Amino acid sequence: MSLFGPQELLLIFGIIIILFGATKLPELARSLGQSMGEFKVGQMEAERRYEALKNQPISQTPDDIALTRAQRMAKNLGIDIKGKTDEQLLAEIEKKLAEQEAALKR
């Protein structure tokens, strides 16, 4: 069952001709075709990127996945995380970042 019959399509086409004029129709069709082509190129690029990301191996170990954000950040900064709460880790992270910032200013 079609959404639009032949009479509805003719009516829509007639309204388009009245609104835009017969001279603008080829230009509108050309720009519509270019837009569809650009959309398809963008879609293919997104699919290619998705496939590339999907096929990359996971670099995290199962232990790393279970870490909290504070633990992960501390570990990346070289801070020992064993036996410390997130609050303690955040304080050490702030201290480490301040030291690194001071070293950069020198």
VENVENUR-V457911 format. One record per pair of residues at least 12 apart in sequence whose C-alpha atoms are under 10 Angstrom apart, sorted by the first residue. I is the first residue (numbers start at 1). J is the second residue. D is the distance in Angstrom with one decimal. If there is no record, write none. Layout:
i:I j:J d:D
i:I j:J d:D
//
This chain:
i:67 j:81 d:9.9
i:68 j:86 d:8.1
i:69 j:86 d:8.8
i:69 j:90 d:9.9
i:70 j:85 d:9.1
i:70 j:86 d:5.9
i:70 j:87 d:8.4
i:70 j:88 d:9.5
i:70 j:89 d:6.5
i:70 j:90 d:6.3
i:70 j:93 d:8.3
i:71 j:84 d:9.0
i:71 j:85 d:8.8
i:71 j:86 d:6.9
i:71 j:89 d:6.9
i:71 j:90 d:8.6
i:71 j:93 d:9.7
i:72 j:89 d:9.9
i:73 j:89 d:8.8
i:73 j:90 d:8.8
i:73 j:93 d:7.7
i:74 j:86 d:9.5
i:74 j:89 d:6.5
i:74 j:90 d:7.8
i:74 j:91 d:10.0
i:74 j:92 d:7.8
i:74 j:93 d:6.1
i:74 j:94 d:9.8
i:74 j:96 d:9.2
i:75 j:89 d:9.6
i:75 j:93 d:9.7
i:77 j:92 d:9.8
i:77 j:93 d:7.6
i:77 j:96 d:7.8
i:77 j:97 d:8.7
i:78 j:93 d:9.6
i:78 j:96 d:9.4
i:79 j:92 d:7.7
i:79 j:93 d:7.8
i:79 j:96 d:8.6
i:80 j:92 d:9.7
//
